[in-house]
Amino acid sequence: MTPLGGDMPSTWAAMRSGANGIGYLKDEWAQELPVRIAGRLAVDPADSLARTEARRLDRVEQIALVASREAWRDAGSPELPPERLAVVMGTGIGGVTSLLDQNHTLEVKGTRRVSPHTVPMLMANGPAAWVSMDLGAQGGAHAPVSACASGAEAIALGLDLIRAGRADVVVTGGVEASVLPLPLAGFAQMMALSTSNDDPAHASRPFDARRNGFVLAEGGAVVVLERADHARARAARAYATALGAGTSSSAAHITASDVAGQVRAMTLSLRDARITGQDVEHVHAHATSTPQGDASEADAIARAVGTHAVVTATKSMTGHMLGASGAMGAAAAILALRDGVVPATRNLRDVDARIDLDVVTDEPRTGQFRVALSNSFGFGGHNVSLVFGRP
């Protein structure tokens, strides 16, 4: 679920066409903020849930359930012992909508009006917990919280669970729903957000020389990982093979990007996949549209992978979905392998002179891509790279 579409087919079709998911915030509360643009979901997740179900869930948990159900159906709803099925669902912030709403209720109406569902709605492990209950997964329900790298770290952990023999199938991804006054104000005070309030459609412009910050967005993306022999035994349809993952912690600065840490993550992912940078044909960049972040990542990609790979940045269309972005990047990389199409980076008119990469602009790039790498980096120095190959 993204600002481009309510499911994966519609989101992917929109990415291939270069659609825009960023718009004005018309809420009354937004008019006093310095930044009044964001990427809101194209479809309300509550519309896909029973009313009684939706009422006890935070928006981020609603997204997790809807996206997981779509992924599970698409995987053919595999039958397996519940203890062999695990869930790993990352989020950067968790149920911040409920936290802020219920705090307002407490201050205005008093203790007795606070919802008894408050804690289950605000806790960061809520999305993983609800998905595990929905699917009956008893092989573990994990909730990585590593800022904007959460969704990618969830997939890396899912791969580890299968390799360690602790699960045969893992439902994994990332979710976020924080287009709210406090997160917007906080990011704005950091000068991290684009201030192009008069032109939301062109505000998110990764790698462009005129980029001036990221655009906050909400969303979720979920993939189903399955042990290869288990998938073959039930004649499952495979989109790609998870070849490897690499993680590193920069241990340097709470918000600044770190080229060395990003290079380590990519290098470790390539080593885990038993390939070299020359084998990588496509890179889905983290590229959020910040002046320093994009330049640092471009440098890191050039060092770890090289300058030959076809690069794209789909946050130019969706905005930055924080904890969901790594999972969405992985999904986009997987579908690029499946379809042989790399979406163009939207709004890229004047490539920053510091960026020496083959970034796709204007029109999608087609080809028989065999290996793709997806990057995700988060505040706190969390660096994650995932490598996928054709099935």
Number of C-alpha atoms within 10 A of each C-alpha: 27 29 26 27 20 21 18 21 11 15 22 18 14 19 26 20 14 22 17 22 26 26 20 17 18 10 9 8 11 17 11 10 14 15 23 23 28 31 27 25 23 18 15 14 21 17 11 14 14 9 10 8 10 17 14 16 23 26 27 29 31 27 29 33 26 22 25 27 18 18 20 16 10 14 18 12 12 16 9 12 13 16 15 17 25 28 34 29 40 37 35 27 23 27 27 23 18 22 17 15 13 21 15 13 16 15 11 10 12 11 12 9 12 16 15 10 14 18 14 19 25 24 18 23 22 24 35 29 22 20 26 25 12 12 18 15 22 16 20 20 23 20 27 24 22 25 23 31 33 34 39 35 36 31 32 24 21 29 22 15 21 20 12 10 10 17 25 24 28 29 27 33 37 39 37 32 29 23 20 16 15 13 14 23 17 12 17 17 12 10 14 20 27 25 20 18 17 12 13 21 21 18 28 37 32 34 33 23 18 17 26 21 24 26 33 29 26 28 34 36 33 32 24 18 24 24 17 16 10 14 17 12 8 11 10 15 12 16 18 21 17 22 21 23 28 24 24 19 18 21 11 12 11 12 13 15 24 21 19 17 22 31 23 21 27 30 23 21 26 25 16 15 18 11 16 14 21 13 16 22 20 26 26 30 26 28 27 32 30 23 20 15 20 24 23 19 26 23 20 21 24 17 17 20 22 19 19 17 24 19 26 31 29 28 30 31 29 32 29 28 34 31 36 33 38 37 33 31 27 28 22 27 28 27 19 28 25 18 13 15 18 28 27 24 28 28 21 23 14 12 18 17 10 13 19 16 19 14 25 18 19 13 14 17 18 13 12 13 20 18 24 28 29 29 27 32 34 24 18 19 23 26 30 34 33 33 28 24 21 19 14
